[in-house]
């Protein structure tokens, strides 16, 4: 039996900044919720949960910065491409 390959679907666009920001907020909420239980967690040797939430929040901040920089670079690239296309169209009309 022969299988046919379908063409790849175009990549989906998503609001990466909002998604990463939501995850970062969840890590912060987890840290704040566990903070009052620090003593209990320390007594049971489970303070890693508290620090994991804090690390997730810190890495989320880096992720937000990265996603914003990526989004802005994509927008600049698209604007430059559009400007280059517009200049080429104007030049061909002038001839």
C-alpha positions in Angstrom: 0.0 0.0 0.0 1.4 3.4 -1.0 0.9 6.4 1.3 0.8 9.9 0.0 2.4 12.8 1.7 0.3 15.8 2.3 1.9 19.3 2.2 2.9 20.8 5.5 0.5 23.2 7.0 1.7 26.8 7.5 2.8 27.6 11.1 0.1 28.8 13.4 0.4 32.3 14.8 -0.3 32.7 18.5 0.1 35.6 20.9 3.3 34.2 22.5 3.7 37.1 24.9 0.2 36.6 26.4 0.8 32.8 26.7 4.2 33.2 28.5 2.9 36.0 30.6 0.0 33.8 31.8 2.3 31.0 32.7 4.6 33.5 34.6 1.7 34.8 36.6 0.7 31.2 37.5 4.2 30.6 38.8 4.1 33.8 40.9 0.6 32.9 42.3 2.0 29.5 43.2 4.9 31.1 45.1 2.7 33.6 46.9 0.3 30.8 47.9 3.1 28.6 49.3 4.9 31.4 51.0 2.8 31.4 54.2 3.5 27.6 54.5 7.3 28.0 54.3 7.7 26.8 57.9 5.6 23.7 57.3 7.3 23.0 54.1 10.7 23.3 55.8 9.7 20.9 58.6 8.8 18.3 56.0 11.8 18.9 53.7 9.6 20.2 50.9 10.9 23.8 50.4 11.8 22.8 46.9 8.2 23.5 45.9 8.5 27.1 47.0 11.8 27.7 45.2 10.6 25.9 42.1 7.8 28.4 41.8 10.2 31.3 42.3 12.5 29.9 39.6 9.6 29.4 37.3 8.6 33.1 37.8 12.2 34.2 37.1 12.5 32.1 34.0 9.0 33.4 32.9 10.3 37.0 33.1 13.2 36.0 30.8 10.6 34.3 28.5 8.5 37.4 28.4 11.5 39.5 27.4 12.5 37.0 24.7 9.0 36.7 23.2 8.6 40.5 23.1 12.0 40.9 21.4 11.1 38.2 18.9 7.7 39.7 18.2 9.3 43.2 17.6 12.0 41.7 15.3 9.4 39.9 13.2 7.3 43.2 12.9 10.4 45.1 11.9 11.3 42.5 9.3 7.8 42.5 7.9 7.8 46.3 7.7 11.1 46.4 5.9 10.0 43.7 3.5 6.8 45.7 2.8 8.7 48.9 2.3 11.1 47.1 -0.1 8.2 45.7 -2.1 6.6 49.1 -2.2 9.8 50.7 -3.5 10.2 48.1 -6.1 6.6 48.6 -7.3 7.2 52.4 -7.4 10.4 52.0 -9.4 8.6 49.7 -12.0 5.8 52.3 -12.4 8.3 55.1 -13.0 9.8 53.3 -16.0 
